[in-house]
């Protein structure tokens, strides 16, 4: 059996040290990714719960929301009501866009987009979204607006003309 020199032993120990360090770094990155993903899901949960709870506590808004979901009652909604719905919808879309960004960055899987409970076609739950889309679209980032249009069949202001 060949005898190893001190230099060879040192190089071997250094190589093992590097491998152990890389394994440790990989483990730490994995743990950090898991923690980041858990924090993102927790944030989504808090956001969605808060949005639903706040809305449920405001009897007038619940009535307004019901009117807006029933297209035959739209004439009952005054300008202030439409503006209130617009502001609420901007907040909801911003929350959804945040999840969209986390999916795009690879922090969350695409299934996280279902955590809002609306699916891709928000018009099912918010038929007034199509009416408001020309005013809302410019507020959103271009890629997210296209994502919403592809999933919902919404029409951009240029396409509608």
DSSP file (Angstrom, degrees, kcal/mol; ACC not computed):
  #  RESIDUE AA STRUCTURE BP1 BP2  ACC     N-H-->O    O-->H-N    N-H-->O    O-->H-N    TCO  KAPPA ALPHA  PHI   PSI    X-CA   Y-CA   Z-CA
    1    1 A X              0   0    0      0, 0.0     2,-0.1     0, 0.0     0, 0.0   0.000 360.0 360.0 360.0 133.2    0.0    0.0    0.0
    2    2 A X        -     0   0    0      1,-0.1     2,-0.4     0, 0.0     0, 0.0  -0.438 360.0-122.4 -74.9 143.5    1.4    3.4   -1.0
    3    3 A X        -     0   0    0     -2,-0.1     2,-0.3     1,-0.0    -1,-0.1  -0.687  22.7-131.3 -86.6 134.9    2.1    5.8    1.7
    4    4 A X        -     0   0    0     -2,-0.4     2,-0.1     1,-0.1    -1,-0.0  -0.664  18.3-129.3 -87.8 140.5    0.4    9.2    1.5
    5    5 A X     >  -     0   0    0     -2,-0.3     4,-2.3     1,-0.1     5,-0.2  -0.404  24.5-108.9 -80.4 163.6    2.4   12.3    1.9
    6    6 A X  H  > S+     0   0    0      1,-0.2     4,-2.2     2,-0.2     5,-0.1   0.856 120.9  53.7 -59.5 -35.2    1.4   15.0    4.3
    7    7 A X  H  > S+     0   0    0      2,-0.2     4,-2.4     1,-0.2    -1,-0.2   0.919 107.7  49.2 -67.3 -43.6    0.5   17.2    1.4
    8    8 A X  H  > S+     0   0    0      2,-0.2     4,-2.3     1,-0.2    -2,-0.2   0.901 111.6  49.2 -62.7 -42.1   -1.9   14.5   -0.1
    9    9 A X  H  X S+     0   0    0     -4,-2.3     4,-2.6     2,-0.2    -1,-0.2   0.914 110.8  50.8 -63.9 -42.3   -3.6   14.1    3.3
   10   10 A X  H  X S+     0   0    0     -4,-2.2     4,-2.4     1,-0.2    -2,-0.2   0.903 110.8  48.1 -61.8 -42.4   -4.0   17.8    3.6
   11   11 A X  H  X S+     0   0    0     -4,-2.4     4,-2.5     2,-0.2    -1,-0.2   0.892 111.8  50.3 -65.5 -39.3   -5.5   18.1    0.1
   12   12 A X  H  X S+     0   0    0     -4,-2.3     4,-2.4     2,-0.2    -2,-0.2   0.929 111.4  47.5 -64.1 -45.3   -7.9   15.2    0.9
   13   13 A X  H  X S+     0   0    0     -4,-2.6     4,-2.4     1,-0.2    -2,-0.2   0.903 112.5  50.2 -63.1 -41.2   -9.0   16.8    4.2
   14   14 A X  H  X S+     0   0    0     -4,-2.4     4,-2.4     2,-0.2    -1,-0.2   0.909 110.0  50.2 -62.7 -42.4   -9.5   20.1    2.4
   15   15 A X  H  X S+     0   0    0     -4,-2.5     4,-2.4     2,-0.2    -2,-0.2   0.923 111.3  47.8 -63.7 -43.8  -11.6   18.4   -0.3
   16   16 A X  H  X S+     0   0    0     -4,-2.4     4,-2.7     1,-0.2     5,-0.2   0.901 110.8  53.2 -62.4 -40.5  -13.8   16.6    2.3
   17   17 A X  H  X S+     0   0    0     -4,-2.4     4,-2.4     2,-0.2    -2,-0.2   0.907 108.8  48.5 -61.3 -42.1  -14.2   20.0    4.1
   18   18 A X  H  X S+     0   0    0     -4,-2.4     4,-2.6     2,-0.2    -2,-0.2   0.923 112.0  48.9 -64.5 -44.0  -15.3   21.7    0.9
   19   19 A X  H  X S+     0   0    0     -4,-2.4     4,-2.4     2,-0.2    -2,-0.2   0.928 112.2  47.9 -62.6 -45.0  -17.8   18.9    0.2
   20   20 A X  H  X S+     0   0    0     -4,-2.7     4,-2.4     1,-0.2    -1,-0.2   0.907 112.0  50.7 -62.4 -41.4  -19.2   19.0    3.8
   21   21 A X  H  X S+     0   0    0     -4,-2.4     4,-2.8    -5,-0.2    -2,-0.2   0.912 110.3  49.0 -62.5 -43.1  -19.5   22.8    3.5
   22   22 A X  H  X S+     0   0    0     -4,-2.6     4,-2.6     2,-0.2    -2,-0.2   0.899 110.9  49.9 -64.8 -40.3  -21.3   22.6    0.2
   23   23 A X  H  X S+     0   0    0     -4,-2.4     4,-2.4     2,-0.2    -1,-0.2   0.924 112.2  48.5 -62.6 -43.2  -23.8   20.0    1.6
   24   24 A X  H  X S+     0   0    0     -4,-2.4     4,-2.6     2,-0.2    -2,-0.2   0.923 111.6  48.7 -63.0 -45.2  -24.3   22.3    4.6
   25   25 A X  H  X S+     0   0    0     -4,-2.8     4,-2.7     2,-0.2     5,-0.2   0.915 111.4  50.5 -61.7 -43.0  -24.9   25.4    2.4
   26   26 A X  H  X S+     0   0    0     -4,-2.6     4,-2.4     1,-0.2    -1,-0.2   0.910 110.8  49.0 -60.3 -42.7  -27.3   23.3    0.3
   27   27 A X  H  X S+     0   0    0     -4,-2.4     4,-2.5     2,-0.2    -2,-0.2   0.916 111.8  48.8 -62.7 -43.7  -29.2   22.2    3.4
   28   28 A X  H  X S+     0   0    0     -4,-2.6     4,-2.5     2,-0.2    -2,-0.2   0.895 110.8  50.0 -64.7 -40.8  -29.4   25.8    4.6
   29   29 A X  H  X S+     0   0    0     -4,-2.7     4,-2.6     2,-0.2    -1,-0.2   0.923 111.2  49.5 -63.4 -43.3  -30.6   27.1    1.3
   30   30 A X  H  X S+     0   0    0     -4,-2.4     4,-2.3     2,-0.2    -2,-0.2   0.926 112.0  47.7 -61.1 -44.9  -33.3   24.4    1.3
   31   31 A X  H  X S+     0   0    0     -4,-2.5     4,-2.5     1,-0.2    -1,-0.2   0.892 111.9  50.2 -63.6 -39.9  -34.4   25.3    4.8
   32   32 A X  H  X S+     0   0    0     -4,-2.5     4,-2.7     2,-0.2    -1,-0.2   0.895 109.8  50.8 -65.5 -40.1  -34.5   29.0    3.9
   33   33 A X  H  X S+     0   0    0     -4,-2.6     4,-2.6     2,-0.2    -2,-0.2   0.912 110.9  48.7 -63.3 -42.9  -36.6   28.2    0.8
   34   34 A X  H  X S+     0   0    0     -4,-2.3     4,-2.5     2,-0.2    -2,-0.2   0.926 113.2  47.1 -62.2 -45.1  -39.0   26.2    3.0
   35   35 A X  H  X S+     0   0    0     -4,-2.5     4,-2.4     2,-0.2    -2,-0.2   0.902 113.1  48.7 -64.6 -41.0  -39.2   29.0    5.5
   36   36 A X  H  X S+     0   0    0     -4,-2.7     4,-2.3     2,-0.2    -2,-0.2   0.911 112.1  48.9 -64.9 -42.1  -39.7   31.7    2.8
   37   37 A X  H  X S+     0   0    0     -4,-2.6     4,-2.5     2,-0.2    -2,-0.2   0.915 111.5  49.4 -64.0 -42.7  -42.5   29.6    1.2
   38   38 A X  H  X S+     0   0    0     -4,-2.5     4,-2.4     1,-0.2    -2,-0.2   0.907 111.3  49.6 -63.0 -41.6  -44.2   29.0    4.5
   39   39 A X  H  X S+     0   0    0     -4,-2.4     4,-2.5     2,-0.2    -1,-0.2   0.891 110.1  51.1 -64.6 -39.0  -44.1   32.8    5.2
   40   40 A X  H  X S+     0   0    0     -4,-2.3     4,-2.3     2,-0.2    -2,-0.2   0.928 111.6  46.7 -64.4 -44.6  -45.5   33.6    1.8
   41   41 A X  H  X S+     0   0    0     -4,-2.5     4,-2.6     2,-0.2    -2,-0.2   0.898 112.0  51.2 -63.5 -39.6  -48.4   31.1    2.3
   42   42 A X  H  X S+     0   0    0     -4,-2.4     4,-2.7     2,-0.2    -2,-0.2   0.916 109.3  50.7 -63.3 -42.0  -49.0   32.6    5.8
   43   43 A X  H  X S+     0   0    0     -4,-2.5     4,-2.6     2,-0.2    -2,-0.2   0.909 110.5  48.9 -61.8 -43.1  -49.1   36.1    4.3
   44   44 A X  H  X S+     0   0    0     -4,-2.3     4,-3.0     2,-0.2     5,-0.3   0.937 111.2  50.7 -60.6 -46.5  -51.6   35.0    1.7
   45   45 A X  H  X S+     0   0    0     -4,-2.6     4,-2.6     1,-0.2     5,-0.2   0.920 111.9  46.2 -58.8 -46.1  -53.7   33.4    4.3
   46   46 A X  H  X S+     0   0    0     -4,-2.7     4,-2.7     2,-0.2     5,-0.2   0.922 113.7  49.5 -62.7 -44.1  -53.7   36.5    6.5
   47   47 A X  H  X S+     0   0    0     -4,-2.6     4,-2.5    -5,-0.2    -2,-0.2   0.950 114.3  43.2 -60.8 -50.7  -54.5   38.7    3.5
   48   48 A X  H  X S+     0   0    0     -4,-3.0     4,-2.5     1,-0.2     5,-0.2   0.920 115.5  48.8 -64.2 -44.3  -57.4   36.7    2.3
   49   49 A X  H  X S+     0   0    0     -4,-2.6     4,-2.9    -5,-0.3     5,-0.2   0.922 112.8  48.1 -61.7 -43.9  -58.8   36.2    5.7
   50   50 A X  H  X S+     0   0    0     -4,-2.7     4,-2.8    -5,-0.2     5,-0.3   0.909 110.9  50.9 -63.8 -42.0  -58.6   39.9    6.5
   51   51 A X  H  X S+     0   0    0     -4,-2.5     4,-2.1    -5,-0.2    -2,-0.2   0.940 115.1  42.1 -61.5 -47.1  -60.2   40.8    3.2
   52   52 A X  H  X S+     0   0    0     -4,-2.5     4,-2.4     2,-0.2    -2,-0.2   0.912 116.0  48.8 -68.0 -41.6  -63.1   38.5    3.8
   53   53 A X  H  X S+     0   0    0     -4,-2.9     4,-1.4    -5,-0.2    -2,-0.2   0.932 112.3  47.8 -63.8 -45.4  -63.5   39.4    7.4
   54   54 A X  H  X S+     0   0    0     -4,-2.8     4,-0.6    -5,-0.2     3,-0.4   0.930 113.9  47.5 -60.7 -45.4  -63.4   43.1    6.8
   55   55 A X  H >< S+     0   0    0     -4,-2.1     3,-1.0    -5,-0.3     7,-0.3   0.900 109.4  53.3 -63.7 -40.1  -66.0   42.8    4.0
   56   56 A X  H 3< S+     0   0    0     -4,-2.4    -1,-0.2     1,-0.2    -2,-0.2   0.762 104.2  56.6 -69.0 -23.6  -68.3   40.6    6.1
   57   57 A X  H 3< S+     0   0    0     -4,-1.4     2,-0.9    -3,-0.4    -1,-0.2   0.601  92.6  75.8 -82.9 -11.3  -68.4   43.1    8.9
   58   58 A X    <X  -     0   0    0     -3,-1.0     4,-2.4    -4,-0.6     3,-0.3  -0.817  60.5-172.9-106.9  95.1  -69.6   45.9    6.7
   59   59 A X  H  > S+     0   0    0     -2,-0.9     4,-2.0     1,-0.2    -1,-0.2   0.864  85.0  52.6 -56.1 -40.7  -73.3   45.3    6.1
   60   60 A X  H  > S+     0   0    0      1,-0.2     4,-2.4     2,-0.2    -1,-0.2   0.893 109.9  48.3 -64.7 -39.3  -73.5   48.1    3.5
   61   61 A X  H  > S+     0   0    0     -3,-0.3     4,-3.3     2,-0.2    -2,-0.2   0.892 107.8  54.8 -69.4 -36.9  -70.6   46.8    1.6
   62   62 A X  H  X S+     0   0    0     -4,-2.4     4,-2.2    -7,-0.3    -1,-0.2   0.911 110.8  46.5 -60.5 -41.1  -72.1   43.3    1.6
   63   63 A X  H  X S+     0   0    0     -4,-2.0     4,-2.5     2,-0.2    -2,-0.2   0.927 113.3  48.5 -65.3 -44.6  -75.3   44.8    0.1
   64   64 A X  H  X S+     0   0    0     -4,-2.4     4,-2.4     1,-0.2    -2,-0.2   0.920 111.3  50.3 -60.2 -44.5  -73.2   46.8   -2.5
   65   65 A X  H  X S+     0   0    0     -4,-3.3     4,-1.7     1,-0.2    -1,-0.2   0.896 110.0  50.6 -61.2 -42.0  -71.2   43.6   -3.4
   66   66 A X  H  X S+     0   0    0     -4,-2.2     4,-1.0    -5,-0.2    -1,-0.2   0.910 110.5  49.3 -63.4 -42.7  -74.5   41.7   -3.8
   67   67 A X  H >< S+     0   0    0     -4,-2.5     3,-0.6     1,-0.2     6,-0.4   0.911 110.5  50.7 -61.5 -41.6  -75.9   44.4   -6.1
   68   68 A X  H 3< S+     0   0    0     -4,-2.4    -1,-0.2     1,-0.2    -2,-0.2   0.809 106.4  54.1 -69.9 -29.0  -72.7   44.4   -8.1
   69   69 A X  H 3< S+     0   0    0     -4,-1.7     2,-0.8    -5,-0.2    -1,-0.2   0.715 100.9  67.1 -76.0 -19.4  -72.7   40.6   -8.6
   70   70 A X  S X< S-     0   0    0     -4,-1.0     3,-2.7    -3,-0.6     4,-0.2  -0.860  70.8-162.8-104.2 100.7  -76.2   40.8  -10.0
   71   71 A X  G >  S+     0   0    0     -2,-0.8     3,-0.9     1,-0.3     4,-0.2   0.722  87.4  64.9 -59.1 -21.6  -76.0   42.7  -13.3
   72   72 A X  G 3  S+     0   0    0      1,-0.2    -1,-0.3     2,-0.1     3,-0.2   0.624 102.4  50.1 -75.4 -10.5  -79.8   43.4  -13.2
   73   73 A X  G X  S+     0   0    0     -3,-2.7     3,-2.1    -6,-0.4     4,-0.3   0.313  75.1 105.1-107.4   7.5  -79.2   45.5  -10.1
   74   74 A X  G X  S+     0   0    0     -3,-0.9     3,-1.5     1,-0.3    -1,-0.1   0.805  72.0  64.3 -60.6 -29.1  -76.4   47.7  -11.5
   75   75 A X  G 3  S+     0   0    0      1,-0.3    -1,-0.3    -3,-0.2    -2,-0.1   0.668  93.7  63.6 -69.2 -13.5  -78.7   50.7  -11.9
   76   76 A X  G <  S+     0   0    0     -3,-2.1     2,-0.5    -9,-0.1    -1,-0.3   0.588  85.1  90.4 -81.1 -11.4  -79.1   50.7   -8.1
   77   77 A X    <   -     0   0    0     -3,-1.5     2,-0.1    -4,-0.3   -13,-0.0  -0.758  66.9-151.7 -94.1 124.1  -75.5   51.5   -7.6
   78   78 A X     >  -     0   0    0     -2,-0.5     4,-2.2     1,-0.1     5,-0.2  -0.291  35.1 -93.0 -85.2 176.4  -74.5   55.2   -7.4
   79   79 A X  H  > S+     0   0    0      1,-0.2     4,-2.2     2,-0.2     5,-0.2   0.864 126.1  53.1 -59.1 -38.3  -71.2   56.7   -8.4
   80   80 A X  H  > S+     0   0    0      2,-0.2     4,-2.4     1,-0.2    -1,-0.2   0.897 108.1  51.0 -65.2 -39.5  -69.9   56.4   -4.9
   81   81 A X  H  > S+     0   0    0      2,-0.2     4,-2.5     1,-0.2    -2,-0.2   0.916 109.9  49.1 -63.0 -43.9  -70.8   52.7   -4.7
   82   82 A X  H  X S+     0   0    0     -4,-2.2     4,-2.3     1,-0.2    -1,-0.2   0.895 111.7  49.8 -62.9 -38.8  -68.9   52.1   -8.0
   83   83 A X  H  X S+     0   0    0     -4,-2.2     4,-2.5     2,-0.2    -2,-0.2   0.897 109.4  51.1 -67.1 -39.0  -65.9   53.9   -6.7
   84   84 A X  H  X S+     0   0    0     -4,-2.4     4,-2.3     2,-0.2    -2,-0.2   0.920 111.6  47.5 -63.0 -43.4  -66.0   51.9   -3.5
   85   85 A X  H  X S+     0   0    0     -4,-2.5     4,-2.8     2,-0.2    -2,-0.2   0.893 110.3  53.1 -62.9 -39.9  -66.1   48.7   -5.5
   86   86 A X  H  X S+     0   0    0     -4,-2.3     4,-2.3     2,-0.2    -2,-0.2   0.928 110.2  46.6 -61.7 -45.9  -63.3   49.9   -7.7
   87   87 A X  H  X S+     0   0    0     -4,-2.5     4,-2.0     2,-0.2    -2,-0.2   0.912 113.5  48.4 -64.1 -42.2  -61.1   50.6   -4.7
   88   88 A X  H  X S+     0   0    0     -4,-2.3     4,-2.2     1,-0.2    -2,-0.2   0.924 111.9  49.7 -63.5 -43.1  -61.9   47.3   -3.1
   89   89 A X  H  X S+     0   0    0     -4,-2.8     4,-2.9     1,-0.2     5,-0.2   0.864 106.5  55.2 -66.5 -36.5  -61.1   45.5   -6.4
   90   90 A X  H  X S+     0   0    0     -4,-2.3     4,-2.5     2,-0.2    -1,-0.2   0.935 109.4  48.1 -60.0 -45.3  -57.8   47.3   -6.8
   91   91 A X  H  X S+     0   0    0     -4,-2.0     4,-2.0     2,-0.2    -2,-0.2   0.916 112.6  47.7 -61.0 -43.8  -56.8   46.0   -3.3
   92   92 A X  H  X S+     0   0    0     -4,-2.2     4,-2.2     1,-0.2    -2,-0.2   0.917 113.1  48.0 -64.3 -43.3  -57.9   42.5   -4.2
   93   93 A X  H  X S+     0   0    0     -4,-2.9     4,-2.8     2,-0.2    -1,-0.2   0.869 109.0  53.9 -66.5 -36.1  -56.0   42.5   -7.5
   94   94 A X  H  X S+     0   0    0     -4,-2.5     4,-1.9    -5,-0.2    -1,-0.2   0.911 109.2  48.6 -63.9 -41.3  -52.9   43.9   -5.8
   95   95 A X  H  X S+     0   0    0     -4,-2.0     4,-1.6     2,-0.2    -2,-0.2   0.923 113.2  47.2 -62.2 -43.8  -53.0   41.0   -3.4
   96   96 A X  H  X S+     0   0    0     -4,-2.2     4,-2.5     1,-0.2    -2,-0.2   0.879 109.3  54.2 -65.3 -38.8  -53.4   38.6   -6.3
   97   97 A X  H  X S+     0   0    0     -4,-2.8     4,-2.6     1,-0.2    -1,-0.2   0.862 103.7  56.5 -64.5 -34.9  -50.6   40.2   -8.2
   98   98 A X  H  X S+     0   0    0     -4,-1.9     4,-2.0     2,-0.2    -1,-0.2   0.924 109.2  45.1 -61.7 -44.2  -48.3   39.7   -5.2
   99   99 A X  H  X S+     0   0    0     -4,-1.6     4,-2.2     2,-0.2    -2,-0.2   0.912 110.3  55.0 -65.4 -41.4  -49.0   36.0   -5.3
  100  100 A X  H  X S+     0   0    0     -4,-2.5     4,-2.6     1,-0.2    -2,-0.2   0.916 108.0  49.5 -55.5 -45.2  -48.5   36.0   -9.1
  101  101 A X  H  X S+     0   0    0     -4,-2.6     4,-2.3     1,-0.2     6,-0.2   0.905 108.8  51.9 -61.6 -42.4  -45.1   37.7   -8.6
  102  102 A X  H  <>S+     0   0    0     -4,-2.0     5,-1.9     1,-0.2     6,-1.5   0.863 111.4  47.6 -64.4 -34.9  -44.1   35.0   -6.0
  103  103 A X  H ><5S+     0   0    0     -4,-2.2     3,-1.2     4,-0.2    -2,-0.2   0.920 110.9  51.1 -69.0 -44.1  -45.1   32.3   -8.5
  104  104 A X  H 3<5S+     0   0    0     -4,-2.6    -2,-0.2     1,-0.3    -1,-0.2   0.854 109.5  50.5 -61.6 -35.3  -43.1   34.0  -11.3
  105  105 A X  T 3<5S-     0   0    0     -4,-2.3    -1,-0.3    -5,-0.2    -2,-0.2   0.524 116.2-115.8 -81.5  -5.3  -40.0   34.2   -9.0
  106  106 A X  T < 5S+     0   0    0     -3,-1.2    -3,-0.2    -4,-0.3    -2,-0.1   0.544  84.9 117.5  84.3   6.8  -40.3   30.5   -8.2
  107  107 A X  S   <S+     0   0    0     -5,-1.9     2,-0.3    -6,-0.2    -4,-0.2   0.868  80.6  26.6 -73.3 -35.8  -41.0   31.1   -4.5
  108  108 A X  S    S-     0   0    0     -6,-1.5    -2,-0.3    -9,-0.2    -1,-0.1  -0.914  87.0-110.8-125.2 152.3  -44.5   29.5   -4.7
  109  109 A X    >   -     0   0    0     -2,-0.3     3,-2.2     1,-0.1     4,-0.3  -0.391  37.6-104.9 -74.6 160.9  -46.0   26.9   -7.1
  110  110 A X  G >  S+     0   0    0      1,-0.3     3,-1.9     2,-0.2     4,-0.2   0.789 116.4  71.9 -57.0 -28.9  -48.6   28.0   -9.6
  111  111 A X  G >  S+     0   0    0      1,-0.3     3,-1.7     2,-0.2    -1,-0.3   0.712  79.3  76.2 -62.4 -18.5  -51.3   26.3   -7.5
  112  112 A X  G X  S+     0   0    0     -3,-2.2     3,-1.8     1,-0.3    -1,-0.3   0.773  80.1  70.6 -63.0 -24.5  -50.8   29.1   -5.0
  113  113 A X  G X  S+     0   0    0     -3,-1.9     3,-0.6     1,-0.3     5,-0.3   0.711  90.6  60.6 -65.6 -18.3  -52.8   31.3   -7.3
  114  114 A X  G X  S+     0   0    0     -3,-1.7     3,-1.8    -4,-0.2    -1,-0.3   0.564  78.7  89.8 -82.2  -8.3  -55.9   29.3   -6.4
  115  115 A X  G <  S+     0   0    0     -3,-1.8    -1,-0.2     1,-0.3    -2,-0.1   0.685  77.8  62.8 -66.1 -16.7  -55.5   30.3   -2.7
  116  116 A X  G <  S-     0   0    0     -3,-0.6    -1,-0.3    -4,-0.2    -2,-0.1   0.696 105.1-130.2 -79.0 -18.3  -57.7   33.4   -3.3
  117  117 A X  S <  S+     0   0    0     -3,-1.8    -2,-0.1    -4,-0.1    -3,-0.1   0.514  84.0  94.3  86.0   5.2  -60.6   31.1   -4.2
  118  118 A X  S    S-     0   0    0     -5,-0.3     3,-0.3     1,-0.2     6,-0.2   0.605  72.3-147.4-104.2 -14.1  -61.5   32.8   -7.4
  119  119 A X        -     0   0    0     -6,-0.2    -1,-0.2     1,-0.2     3,-0.1  -0.312  49.4 -56.2  70.7-166.3  -59.6   30.8  -10.0
  120  120 A X  S    S+     0   0    0      1,-0.2     2,-1.2    31,-0.1    -1,-0.2   0.798 124.8  70.1 -81.9 -28.8  -58.3   32.5  -13.1
  121  121 A X    >   +     0   0    0     -3,-0.3     3,-1.4     1,-0.2     4,-0.4  -0.698  55.2 174.2 -95.6  90.8  -61.6   33.9  -14.3
  122  122 A X  G >>  +     0   0    0     -2,-1.2     4,-3.0     1,-0.3     3,-0.9   0.688  68.0  79.4 -67.1 -18.5  -62.5   36.6  -11.7
  123  123 A X  G 34 S+     0   0    0      1,-0.3    -1,-0.3     2,-0.2     6,-0.1   0.776  81.9  66.2 -63.4 -23.7  -65.5   37.6  -13.8
  124  124 A X  G <4 S+     0   0    0     -3,-1.4     3,-0.3     1,-0.2    -1,-0.3   0.908 116.8  25.3 -61.3 -40.7  -67.4   34.6  -12.3
  125  125 A X  T <4 S+     0   0    0     -3,-0.9     2,-0.3    -4,-0.4    -2,-0.2   0.734 135.1  34.7 -94.1 -27.5  -67.2   36.3   -8.9
  126  126 A X    ><  +     0   0    0     -4,-3.0     3,-2.5     1,-0.1     4,-0.4  -0.677  60.6 171.6-129.4  77.4  -66.9   39.9  -10.0
  127  127 A X  T >> S+     0   0    0     -2,-0.3     3,-0.8     1,-0.3     4,-0.5   0.779  79.3  64.8 -60.0 -23.4  -69.0   40.4  -13.1
  128  128 A X  H 3> S+     0   0    0      1,-0.2     4,-2.0   -60,-0.2    -1,-0.3   0.588  79.1  84.6 -74.6  -9.2  -68.3   44.1  -12.8
  129  129 A X  H <> S+     0   0    0     -3,-2.5     4,-1.7     1,-0.2    -1,-0.2   0.911  87.9  52.3 -58.0 -42.1  -64.6   43.5  -13.3
  130  130 A X  H <4 S+     0   0    0     -3,-0.8     4,-0.5    -4,-0.4    -1,-0.2   0.899 108.4  50.4 -62.6 -39.3  -65.2   43.6  -17.1
  131  131 A X  H  < S+     0   0    0     -4,-0.5     3,-0.3     1,-0.2    -1,-0.2   0.871 118.9  38.0 -63.3 -37.4  -67.0   47.0  -16.8
  132  132 A X  H >X S+     0   0    0     -4,-2.0     4,-2.0     1,-0.2     3,-1.3   0.580  89.2  97.0 -90.9 -11.5  -64.1   48.4  -14.7
  133  133 A X  H 3X S+     0   0    0     -4,-1.7     4,-3.2     1,-0.3     5,-0.2   0.850  76.7  57.7 -53.3 -44.2  -61.2   46.7  -16.6
  134  134 A X  H 3> S+     0   0    0     -4,-0.5     4,-0.5    -3,-0.3    -1,-0.3   0.851 114.6  39.7 -57.3 -31.9  -60.4   49.7  -18.8
  135  135 A X  H <4 S+     0   0    0     -3,-1.3     4,-0.3    -4,-0.2    -1,-0.2   0.791 120.0  44.9 -84.4 -29.2  -59.8   51.8  -15.7
  136  136 A X  H >X S+     0   0    0     -4,-2.0     3,-1.5    -7,-0.2     4,-0.9   0.854  97.3  71.0 -82.8 -36.5  -58.1   49.1  -13.7
  137  137 A X  H >< S+     0   0    0     -4,-3.2     3,-1.2     1,-0.3    -1,-0.1   0.873  93.9  53.7 -53.4 -45.8  -55.7   47.7  -16.3
  138  138 A X  T 3< S+     0   0    0     -4,-0.5    -1,-0.3     1,-0.3    -2,-0.1   0.735 103.4  59.2 -64.4 -18.8  -53.3   50.7  -16.4
  139  139 A X  T <4 S+     0   0    0     -3,-1.5    -1,-0.3    -4,-0.3    -2,-0.2   0.758  99.1  71.1 -77.3 -24.9  -52.9   50.5  -12.7
  140  140 A X  S << S-     0   0    0     -3,-1.2     2,-0.1    -4,-0.9   -46,-0.0  -0.473  96.4 -92.7 -92.0 160.5  -51.5   47.0  -12.9
  141  141 A X     >  -     0   0    0     -2,-0.1     4,-2.6     1,-0.1     5,-0.2  -0.414  38.5-116.8 -68.3 151.3  -48.2   45.8  -14.3
  142  142 A X  H  > S+     0   0    0      1,-0.2     4,-2.3     2,-0.2     5,-0.2   0.897 111.8  48.2 -59.7 -45.4  -48.3   44.9  -17.9
  143  143 A X  H  > S+     0   0    0      1,-0.2     4,-2.0     2,-0.2    -1,-0.2   0.884 113.5  47.3 -67.8 -36.3  -47.5   41.2  -17.5
  144  144 A X  H  > S+     0   0    0      2,-0.2     4,-2.5     1,-0.2    -1,-0.2   0.901 110.2  52.8 -69.9 -39.7  -50.0   40.7  -14.7
  145  145 A X  H  X S+     0   0    0     -4,-2.6     4,-2.4     2,-0.2    -2,-0.2   0.920 110.6  47.7 -60.2 -43.5  -52.7   42.5  -16.7
  146  146 A X  H  X S+     0   0    0     -4,-2.3     4,-2.8     2,-0.2     5,-0.2   0.906 109.4  54.1 -63.2 -40.9  -52.0   40.1  -19.7
  147  147 A X  H  X S+     0   0    0     -4,-2.0     4,-2.0     1,-0.2    -2,-0.2   0.920 110.2  46.6 -58.1 -45.4  -52.1   37.2  -17.2
  148  148 A X  H  X S+     0   0    0     -4,-2.5     4,-2.0     1,-0.2     6,-0.5   0.907 112.7  49.8 -64.2 -41.9  -55.6   38.3  -16.0
  149  149 A X  H  X S+     0   0    0     -4,-2.4     4,-2.1     1,-0.2     5,-0.3   0.899 111.0  48.8 -65.3 -40.6  -56.8   38.8  -19.6
  150  150 A X  H  < S+     0   0    0     -4,-2.8    -1,-0.2     1,-0.2    -2,-0.2   0.884 117.3  41.3 -66.1 -37.9  -55.6   35.4  -20.7
  151  151 A X  H  < S+     0   0    0     -4,-2.0    -2,-0.2    -5,-0.2    -1,-0.2   0.738 127.1  30.6 -82.2 -23.2  -57.3   33.7  -17.7
  152  152 A X  H  < S-     0   0    0     -4,-2.0    -2,-0.2    -5,-0.2    -3,-0.2   0.552  97.2-121.1-113.7 -11.2  -60.5   35.7  -17.8
  153  153 A X     <  +     0   0    0     -4,-2.1    -4,-0.2    -5,-0.2    -3,-0.2   0.717  54.0 163.8  72.6  18.7  -61.1   36.6  -21.4
  154  154 A X        -     0   0    0     -6,-0.5     2,-0.5    -5,-0.3    -1,-0.2  -0.353  33.6-129.5 -66.2 153.4  -61.0   40.3  -20.4
  155  155 A X        -     0   0    0    -25,-0.1    -1,-0.1    -3,-0.1     2,-0.1  -0.901  13.9-126.9-110.0 132.1  -60.6   42.7  -23.2
  156  156 A X     >  -     0   0    0     -2,-0.5     4,-1.6     1,-0.1     3,-0.4  -0.375  30.3-108.5 -70.2 156.8  -58.0   45.4  -23.2
  157  157 A X  H  > S+     0   0    0      1,-0.2     4,-0.7     2,-0.2    -1,-0.1   0.853 120.0  52.9 -54.9 -36.1  -59.2   48.9  -23.9
  158  158 A X  H >4 S+     0   0    0      1,-0.2     3,-0.5     2,-0.2    -1,-0.2   0.877 108.4  49.7 -68.6 -36.8  -57.5   48.9  -27.3
  159  159 A X  H 34 S+     0   0    0     -3,-0.4    -1,-0.2     1,-0.2    -2,-0.2   0.786 105.4  57.6 -71.4 -26.7  -59.2   45.6  -28.3
  160  160 A X  H 3<        0   0    0     -4,-1.6    -1,-0.2     1,-0.2    -2,-0.2   0.707 360.0 360.0 -79.2 -17.2  -62.6   46.9  -27.3
  161  161 A X    <<        0   0    0     -4,-0.7    -1,-0.2    -3,-0.5    -2,-0.1   0.461 360.0 360.0 -85.4 360.0  -62.5   49.9  -29.6
